[in-house]
Amino acid sequence: MIMENKPLEGRILGGLWGAIVGDALGVPVEFTSREERKRDPVTDLRGFGAHHQPPGTWSDDSSLTLCTVESLIDRFDLNDIGQRFVSWYLEGYWTPWGKVFDIGGTTRRAIDRLAQGVDSEQAGDNDVDCNGNGSLMRVLPVSLRFADAPMNELLSCAHLTSSLTHRHLRSQMACGFYCLIAVSLLHGLAPLDAYTYAIETGAEAYGRLPHAPELRHFDNLLSGSIHQLPEFRINSGFYVIDTLEASLWCLINSSSFEEAVLKAVNLGGDTDTTGCVTGGLAGIYYGIGSIPRNWMEQLARAREIEILFAHFSNKAAGFKIAEK
């Protein structure tokens, strides 16, 4: 049984479970339009649909997140994370039902390189056209593990983790902004305050070369008013900045975990990743107790996930207590 936890552990577990739940809510309706979702909104876990998978199935977003969680329990080792990704792709490691049913092209190419022995820091594509959301969807554990580390260390780990599959600076920076928001929520800030802190801190951190020229692509985010945009201005496709913006828009314009993740999934498009990225943030803010228990218990391999997350959260909370 999934038990209630202390406040810090509850936020950590909320983020991790929230990401998996958001992913699973989105899997059956991935690629559907916003208009379809308005006619038939997602309100609960569904099955089959886009990928012909049973209810509670999560995608590559969660698989790679779980690989990252497992690796980070003891240390930050990019090679180890990368080899777990290879095991996932080639052997079905940390898949819901024993085989991979969904993978992005940029991620696949990078994992092929990792399998061939390419250095982990050089495996990801560095092309401007390879700024999909495939690293943003799995970076959350880095923010939870390094929440009390110096900002430069947090951002460096986020950038390196992104580079495994998405090495372009824009993807790295999107992961950095996301981690800053997640850390702020973990430390107890409200969503709008966490957003404000993250863009102020991130703009300063990225105001120098080589990152500064990329900041213009984050203008919507850096305006401080992403949450005030009407829904039709929020894109929910595969572009990394769109996913980051959509997740913030859903979080700030909701008043519960459930509302945030359902709002994300019902934007249509890349529903599993928008749900996963939003669910991670909403789960941190609202805590593990806010996530419908039946959603967690219906997830594929729920008991194994529970054991893994408990191990990680105990370590992560311990690190924070020791550092303080």
ROFI-891496 format. One record per residue (C-alpha): residue number from 1; x, y, z. Coordinates in Angstrom, 1 decimal, always signed. Layout:
<rs>
R  pos      c1      c2      c3
R  NUM       X       Y       Z
...
</rs>
This chain:
<rs>
R  pos      c1      c2      c3
R    1    +0.0    +0.0    +0.0
R    2    +1.2    +3.5    -0.8
R    3    +1.6    +5.3    +2.5
R    4    +1.6    +9.0    +3.5
R    5    +5.0   +10.5    +4.2
R    6    +6.7   +13.3    +6.0
R    7    +6.4   +16.7    +4.2
R    8    +9.7   +16.7    +2.4
R    9    +9.5   +13.0    +1.4
R   10    +5.8   +13.7    +0.4
R   11    +6.9   +16.4    -2.0
R   12    +9.7   +14.2    -3.5
R   13    +7.4   +11.3    -3.9
R   14    +4.6   +13.5    -5.2
R   15    +6.9   +14.7    -8.0
R   16    +8.0   +11.3    -9.0
R   17    +4.6    +9.6    -8.9
R   18    +3.0   +12.7   -10.4
R   19    +5.2   +12.4   -13.5
R   20    +4.4    +8.7   -14.0
R   21    +0.7    +9.3   -13.5
R   22    +0.7   +12.3   -15.9
R   23    +2.5   +10.2   -18.5
R   24    +0.0    +7.3   -18.2
R   25    -3.0    +9.6   -18.5
R   26    -1.6   +10.9   -21.7
R   27    -0.4    +7.7   -23.4
R   28    -3.8    +6.5   -24.9
R   29    -4.6    +9.9   -26.4
R   30    -1.1   +10.9   -27.7
R   31    -1.2   +12.7   -31.1
R   32    -4.9   +13.6   -30.8
R   33    -6.0   +17.2   -31.4
R   34    -7.1   +19.7   -28.9
R   35   -10.5   +19.7   -30.6
R   36   -10.8   +15.9   -30.0
R   37   -10.0   +16.3   -26.4
R   38   -12.6   +19.0   -26.0
R   39   -15.2   +16.6   -27.4
R   40   -14.0   +13.7   -25.3
R   41   -11.9   +15.0   -22.4
R   42    -9.7   +12.7   -20.4
R   43   -11.0   +12.4   -16.9
R   44    -9.4    +9.1   -15.7
R   45    -6.9    +6.5   -16.7
R   46    -7.8    +5.0   -20.1
R   47    -6.5    +2.1   -22.1
R   48    -5.6    +1.2   -25.7
R   49    -6.0    +4.2   -28.0
R   50    -2.9    +5.6   -29.7
R   51    -0.5    +2.8   -28.6
R   52    -2.9    -0.1   -28.0
R   53    -1.8    -0.5   -24.4
R   54    -3.8    -1.4   -21.3
R   55    -4.8    +1.2   -18.7
R   56    -1.9    +2.3   -16.4
R   57    +0.7    +2.0   -19.1
R   58    +3.4    +4.6   -19.1
R   59    +5.7    +5.5   -21.9
R   60    +9.4    +6.1   -22.6
R   61    +9.1    +9.3   -20.6
R   62    +8.6    +7.3   -17.4
R   63   +11.0    +4.5   -18.4
R   64   +13.9    +6.9   -18.8
R   65   +12.9    +8.7   -15.6
R   66   +12.9    +5.5   -13.7
R   67   +16.4    +4.6   -15.1
R   68   +17.6    +8.0   -14.0
R   69   +16.0    +7.7   -10.5
R   70   +17.7    +4.3   -10.0
R   71   +21.1    +5.6   -11.1
R   72   +21.0    +8.7    -8.9
R   73   +20.3    +6.8    -5.7
R   74   +24.1    +6.4    -5.1
R   75   +25.8    +9.0    -7.2
R   76   +25.7   +11.2   -10.4
R   77   +27.3    +9.0   -13.1
R   78   +26.4   +10.0   -16.6
R   79   +27.8    +6.8   -18.0
R   80   +25.7    +4.7   -15.7
R   81   +22.5    +6.6   -16.6
R   82   +23.4    +6.2   -20.3
R   83   +23.9    +2.4   -20.0
R   84   +20.6    +2.0   -18.2
R   85   +19.0    +3.8   -21.2
R   86   +20.8    +1.3   -23.5
R   87   +19.4    -1.6   -21.4
R   88   +15.9    -0.1   -21.7
R   89   +16.1    +0.2   -25.5
R   90   +17.7    -3.1   -26.2
R   91   +16.5    -5.3   -23.4
R   92   +13.2    -3.7   -22.2
R   93   +14.6    -2.7   -18.9
R   94   +12.2    -0.5   -16.9
R   95    +9.4    -0.9   -19.5
R   96    +5.8    -1.4   -18.3
R   97    +5.3    -4.7   -20.1
R   98    +8.8    -5.9   -21.2
R   99    +9.3    -4.1   -24.5
R  100    +9.7    -0.6   -25.9
R  101    +6.6    +0.7   -27.7
R  102    +7.5    +4.4   -28.1
R  103   +10.8    +6.2   -28.7
R  104   +11.6    +9.6   -30.2
R  105   +14.1    +9.7   -33.1
R  106   +16.6   +12.0   -31.4
R  107   +16.6    +9.7   -28.3
R  108   +16.9    +6.6   -30.5
R  109   +19.9    +7.9   -32.3
R  110   +21.6    +8.9   -29.1
R  111   +21.1    +5.6   -27.5
R  112   +22.4    +3.8   -30.6
R  113   +25.6    +5.9   -30.2
R  114   +25.8    +5.0   -26.5
R  115   +25.5    +1.4   -27.4
R  116   +28.3    +1.8   -29.8
R  117   +30.6    +3.2   -27.1
R  118   +30.3    +7.0   -27.9
R  119   +31.2    +9.1   -24.9
R  120   +28.1    +9.9   -22.9
R  121   +28.6   +13.7   -23.0
R  122   +28.8   +13.6   -26.8
R  123   +26.0   +11.1   -27.5
R  124   +23.1   +13.5   -28.0
R  125   +22.4   +15.4   -31.2
R  126   +23.6   +19.0   -31.2
R  127   +21.5   +20.2   -34.1
R  128   +19.1   +23.1   -33.7
R  129   +16.4   +20.9   -35.2
R  130   +16.8   +18.3   -32.5
R  131   +15.2   +20.3   -29.7
R  132   +12.3   +18.0   -28.9
R  133   +11.2   +17.4   -25.4
R  134   +13.0   +14.1   -24.9
R  135   +15.3   +15.2   -22.2
R  136   +12.9   +17.6   -20.4
R  137   +10.6   +14.6   -19.9
R  138   +13.1   +12.7   -17.7
R  139   +15.2   +15.4   -15.9
R  140   +13.0   +15.8   -12.8
R  141   +15.0   +13.3   -10.6
R  142   +18.1   +15.6   -11.1
R  143   +16.2   +18.5    -9.5
R  144   +15.1   +16.3    -6.6
R  145   +18.5   +14.8    -6.0
R  146   +20.4   +18.1    -6.2
R  147   +17.8   +20.5    -4.7
R  148   +20.1   +21.8    -2.1
R  149   +23.3   +21.8    -4.2
R  150   +24.8   +25.1    -5.4
R  151   +22.8   +26.4    -8.4
R  152   +25.8   +25.9   -10.7
R  153   +26.0   +22.3    -9.8
R  154   +22.3   +21.8   -10.2
R  155   +22.3   +23.3   -13.7
R  156   +25.5   +21.5   -14.7
R  157   +23.9   +18.1   -13.8
R  158   +20.7   +19.1   -15.6
R  159   +22.7   +20.1   -18.7
R  160   +24.8   +16.9   -18.7
R  161   +21.7   +14.8   -18.2
R  162   +20.0   +16.5   -21.2
R  163   +23.1   +16.0   -23.3
R  164   +22.8   +12.2   -23.2
R  165   +20.2   +12.5   -25.9
R  166   +19.6   +16.3   -26.5
R  167   +22.9   +18.2   -26.5
R  168   +21.8   +21.5   -28.1
R  169   +22.0   +24.4   -25.6
R  170   +18.3   +25.2   -26.0
R  171   +17.4   +21.8   -24.6
R  172   +19.9   +22.0   -21.9
R  173   +18.6   +25.4   -20.8
R  174   +15.0   +24.2   -20.9
R  175   +16.0   +21.4   -18.5
R  176   +17.8   +24.0   -16.4
R  177   +14.8   +26.3   -16.1
R  178   +12.6   +23.3   -15.3
R  179   +14.9   +22.1   -12.5
R  180   +14.9   +25.6   -11.0
R  181   +11.1   +25.7   -10.9
R  182   +11.0   +22.2    -9.4
R  183   +13.5   +23.0    -6.7
R  184   +11.6   +26.2    -5.8
R  185    +8.4   +24.2    -5.4
R  186   +10.2   +21.6    -3.3
R  187   +11.4   +24.4    -1.0
R  188    +7.8   +25.5    -0.5
R  189    +7.2   +28.3    -3.0
R  190    +3.8   +28.7    -4.6
R  191    +3.8   +28.0    -8.4
R  192    +3.8   +31.6    -9.5
R  193    +6.6   +32.5    -7.0
R  194    +8.6   +29.5    -8.2
R  195    +8.1   +30.6   -11.8
R  196    +9.3   +34.1   -11.0
R  197   +12.3   +32.9    -9.0
R  198   +13.3   +30.5   -11.8
R  199   +13.2   +32.9   -14.6
R  200   +15.1   +35.6   -12.7
R  201   +17.7   +33.2   -11.5
R  202   +17.9   +31.4   -14.9
R  203   +18.1   +34.6   -16.9
R  204   +21.1   +35.6   -14.8
R  205   +22.8   +32.2   -15.0
R  206   +22.3   +32.1   -18.8
R  207   +23.1   +35.7   -19.5
R  208   +26.7   +34.9   -20.6
R  209   +28.2   +33.0   -23.4
R  210   +27.6   +30.4   -24.6
R  211   +24.0   +30.5   -23.5
R  212   +23.1   +34.2   -23.9
R  213   +22.2   +34.0   -27.6
R  214   +19.7   +31.3   -26.9
R  215   +17.7   +33.4   -24.4
R  216   +15.6   +35.1   -27.0
R  217   +13.9   +31.7   -27.7
R  218   +12.7   +31.8   -24.1
R  219   +11.1   +35.3   -24.4
R  220    +7.6   +34.0   -23.6
R  221    +8.8   +32.2   -20.5
R  222   +11.0   +35.1   -19.4
R  223    +8.1   +37.6   -19.7
R  224    +6.9   +36.4   -16.3
R  225    +3.3   +36.2   -17.7
R  226    +3.2   +32.8   -19.4
R  227    +0.2   +31.9   -17.2
R  228    -1.8   +34.9   -18.6
R  229    -1.8   +33.7   -22.1
R  230    -5.0   +32.3   -23.5
R  231    -5.1   +28.6   -24.2
R  232    -4.9   +29.0   -28.0
R  233    -1.4   +30.6   -27.5
R  234    -0.2   +27.5   -25.6
R  235    +1.4   +24.9   -27.9
R  236    +1.5   +21.2   -26.8
R  237    +3.6   +19.6   -29.5
R  238    +7.1   +18.1   -29.2
R  239    +9.2   +21.2   -29.1
R  240   +11.0   +21.5   -25.8
R  241   +10.1   +25.1   -25.1
R  242    +6.5   +24.5   -25.9
R  243    +6.3   +21.7   -23.4
R  244    +8.0   +23.8   -20.7
R  245    +5.6   +26.6   -21.3
R  246    +2.6   +24.4   -21.4
R  247    +3.5   +22.7   -18.1
R  248    +3.8   +26.0   -16.3
R  249    +0.6   +27.3   -17.8
R  250    -1.3   +24.2   -16.6
R  251    +0.3   +24.3   -13.1
R  252    -0.3   +28.0   -12.4
R  253    -3.8   +28.0   -13.8
R  254    -4.9   +25.0   -11.7
R  255    -5.7   +24.5    -8.0
R  256    -5.1   +20.8    -7.6
R  257    -2.9   +18.1    -8.9
R  258    -5.7   +16.4   -10.7
R  259    -6.8   +19.6   -12.4
R  260    -3.2   +20.4   -13.5
R  261    -2.5   +17.0   -15.1
R  262    -5.9   +16.7   -16.8
R  263    -5.6   +20.2   -18.2
R  264    -2.2   +19.2   -19.6
R  265    -3.4   +16.0   -21.2
R  266    -6.5   +17.7   -22.6
R  267    -4.3   +20.2   -24.5
R  268    -3.8   +17.3   -27.0
R  269    -0.7   +16.8   -29.1
R  270    +2.2   +15.2   -27.2
R  271    -0.1   +14.4   -24.3
R  272    +2.1   +11.9   -22.5
R  273    +5.0   +14.2   -22.2
R  274    +3.0   +17.3   -21.4
R  275    +1.2   +15.3   -18.7
R  276    +4.5   +13.9   -17.4
R  277    +6.3   +17.3   -17.2
R  278    +3.2   +19.0   -15.6
R  279    +2.6   +16.0   -13.3
R  280    +6.1   +16.3   -11.9
R  281    +5.7   +19.9   -10.9
R  282    +2.2   +19.6    -9.6
R  283    +3.1   +16.5    -7.6
R  284    +5.9   +18.4    -5.9
R  285    +3.7   +21.3    -5.0
R  286    +0.6   +19.4    -3.9
R  287    +2.4   +16.4    -2.5
R  288    +1.9   +12.6    -2.7
R  289    -1.4   +12.8    -0.8
R  290    -3.0   +14.9    -3.6
R  291    -2.6   +12.2    -6.3
R  292    -5.6    +9.9    -6.6
R  293    -4.6    +6.7    -5.0
R  294    -6.4    +4.6    -7.6
R  295    -4.4    +6.2   -10.3
R  296    -1.1    +5.2    -8.7
R  297    -2.3    +1.7    -7.9
R  298    -3.4    +1.1   -11.5
R  299    +0.0    +1.9   -12.9
R  300    +2.0    -1.0   -14.4
R  301    +4.6    -2.3   -12.0
R  302    +3.2    +0.0    -9.2
R  303    +4.8    -2.1    -6.4
R  304    +8.2    -2.0    -8.0
R  305    +7.9    +1.7    -8.6
R  306    +6.9    +2.2    -5.0
R  307   +10.0    +0.4    -3.7
R  308   +12.3    +2.3    -6.1
R  309   +10.8    +5.7    -5.2
R  310   +10.9    +5.0    -1.5
R  311   +14.6    +4.2    -1.7
R  312   +15.3    +7.3    -3.7
R  313   +13.2    +9.6    -1.5
R  314   +14.9    +8.4    +1.7
R  315   +18.3    +9.0    +0.2
R  316   +17.3   +12.4    -1.3
R  317   +15.8   +13.6    +2.0
R  318   +18.8   +12.4    +3.9
R  319   +21.2   +14.3    +1.7
R  320   +19.2   +17.5    +2.3
R  321   +19.1   +17.0    +6.1
R  322   +22.8   +16.3    +6.1
R  323   +23.6   +19.4    +4.0
R  324   +21.5   +21.7    +6.2
</rs>
